[in-house]
């Protein structure tokens, strides 16, 4: 039996598809189910990211649908790209649906909201968004993304290799925009690169013309975009329309097929750091993520009827992988549906070590949410609508 709560037609379609994909897999009738609460932005400004992540969850279920005789149940909600709804959904999943673990959501503000509920209600969270939490705030959460600081550090390294001396910034006016800019300031200074502009816009804005003009007036060698998903295309489109000739860089938050389609020619030459999954077919056989990327791609195609071509589904797949791997290490005498199980599952997640995922090799710590470092990062460039591995 699979329980889903629907908030719109898109959610109903994907939830039903997910349930249908699971029903044929079989599970023990004797053991209690492990209920996994999944929160995704299936509507709102970053819905494109949400539709990618739901496909990643489906691939995860296809890859592993039961652990130690316990069926992995999915209870899925849409937060409409709204952090307030992320909070509401998290409370509902924990209080009413009695989930054992949370996965979600797209967008840093929403993921931070879920992390707060996770900690207060003592239910583990595996996010696929770069939530920057340390110490006590990180005790119930992990993420399968690389940190914004790790990714921006890698892209600033690439700027230095390419001779960039000055950079302008156009990013979101929210938590993610703040993280990306703080990282740019730190690593640009360390590498002798001057930050000459800091312009912001809201995720729901449909124009950044004023911000682009201010950045271009500063005459930077390069521009770093601190957006995400399809709204992240606006600065590059604006720069292209106004004839900007400098280099363009971005972060891993941009890497969706919808972004590539929307940015079009304005994105040609865009340099972005990412995990290995996006260019899995370009990796050497010695890469530690190569085998699981191949397995992910096979599971994704079986579950969704198409090949993956984004990173958000890979981050979501890795979140499922972390949950399933940790569940195998929960003591057999601890039953799902109890606080003892949620605590034991949290402890198992936090003790994950050297788990090869599609986005790197994960080793988590009790007081940190990130499990990968700069050694998991590769640099790609957008060329003719395709991401090409650079290093």
Secondary structure, DSSP 8 states (H G I E B T S, - for coil): ------SSHHHHHHHHHHHHHHHTT---SSS--EEEEEEE--SSTTHHHHHHHHHHHHHHHHH--EETTEEEEEEEEE-TT-HHHHHHHHHHHHHTS--SEEEE-SSHHHHHHHHHHHHHTT-EEEESS----BGGGGTTEEESS--HHHHHHHHHHHHHHTT--EEEEEEESSHHHHHHHHHHHHHHHHTT-EEEEEEEE-TT-S--HHHHHHHHHTT-SEEEEE--TGGGGHHHHHHHHTT--SEEEE-GGG--HHHHHHHGGGGTT-EEEE-GGGGGGGS-TTSTTHHHHHHHHHHHHHHHSS----SHHHHHHHHHHHHHHHHTTS-TTS-TTSHHHHHHHHHHHHT--SEEETTEEE--BTTBSB---GGG-EEEEEETTEEEE--
